[in-house]
Amino acid sequence: MIPIFIASVSPFSGKNLICLGLGLKFKKDGYKVGYFKPVGFSPVVVENVLTDADAVFLSKTLEVNEPLQSICPVVLTDDLLRRLTSGEDLHIREKTMTAFHQASGEKDIMIARGLGRLSGGTSLQFSELDFIKESHAKVIFVDKLQSNIDTLDGFIYASRMLGNQLLGVVFNVVPSSKLSYTREILVPFLKKNGITTLGIMQKDPILSAVPIREIITSLNGKVLCCEDRVDELVEHFMIGAMNVESALSYFRKVSNKAVITGGDRSDIQLAALETPTKCLILTGELYPNASILGRAQEVGVPIVVVRTDTANTLEVCENLSGYVSLHDKSKIRRAAEVVEREIDFKTIYQQLGLSE
């Protein structure tokens, strides 16, 4: 059994994406794949078991038929932190490794997903680095290309800490404007430092798109119409705070968008509904007039009313866009395609001694 640990330099860098894409590719090539998350931080109760939401999703998607307790043995909750800070010995190391060995039974490859930093879990007295060393896992580090120096620092530090256990690194969500720079400057620099680049993944509009349903949940919004459309995906967010003529020209340039505007701006609302719009988000808990609601129903655009102001609403929506949620069948297919196309599986297979 070969363990592969997916870590990151910064949060929300694409660990789930890499886990999913690797797992589906390995399964496609005939390998028995398991999934493991040492520490979960999105508590959810499934079948009377406290577990992690992402662990449940990925294990189901990869068809891992193991008990939930063995897939994610430790879940961060207020109660766990209280017990930890009170000095109770939670036996995290023993609990984690027992579950890992149970989950990896009869598997060819185990994909483990970390919190991110190698220091993660240190307060639990069993860090990610401890787990990697004890499980003898090969590691892939992923990071979004935002601050070049932070990404390079993280990759080089990981290499120094892990040595030959570092399989390689992946640049994720790379803007098209930085592709040449990444390929011609950053990749050779890492190579000089003994680090293999396994992939350069551009920002993908479909993977970055957000289901309207998630927007509603995050904003605690109320849907006024077209509830049957809330599973559609929004790729862009636009603010409507100008005159009508400018708004029409502005909105026509972008499709698959959500328009955020004040609930009292019926002129902007109508302009948005006359262009390719997926969702209309009205701020300030102000409701549209009957004509706007009727037009939205005609063109099939959900209207969502939220309490927050326009600036805060935009911030929440942009943060959602930055976090790639894969809980959607179209995104699962897309993730498999993108990872298989952009990741250097030939090198991975060679380094792991696997045959394609």
Buried (B, 14 or more C-beta within 10 A) or exposed (E): BBBBBBBBBBEBBBBBBBBBBBBBBBBEBEBEBBBBBBBBBBBBEEEEBBBBBBBBBBBEBBEBEBEBBBBBBBBBEEEBEEEBEEEEEBEBBEBBBBBBEBBBEEBBBBBBBBBBBBEBBEEBEBBBBBBBEEBEBBBBBBBBBEEBEBBBEBBBBBBEBBEEBBBBBBBBBBEEEBBEBBBEEBBEBBEEEEBBBBBBBBBBEBBBBBBBBBBBEBBEBBBBBBEEBBEBBBBBBBBBEBEEEEBBEBBEEBEBBBBBBBBBBBBBBBBBBBBBBBBBBBBBEEBBEEEBBEBBBEEEBBBBBBBBEBEEBBEBBEEBBBEBBBBBEEBBEBBBBBBBEBBBBEBBBEBBEBEE
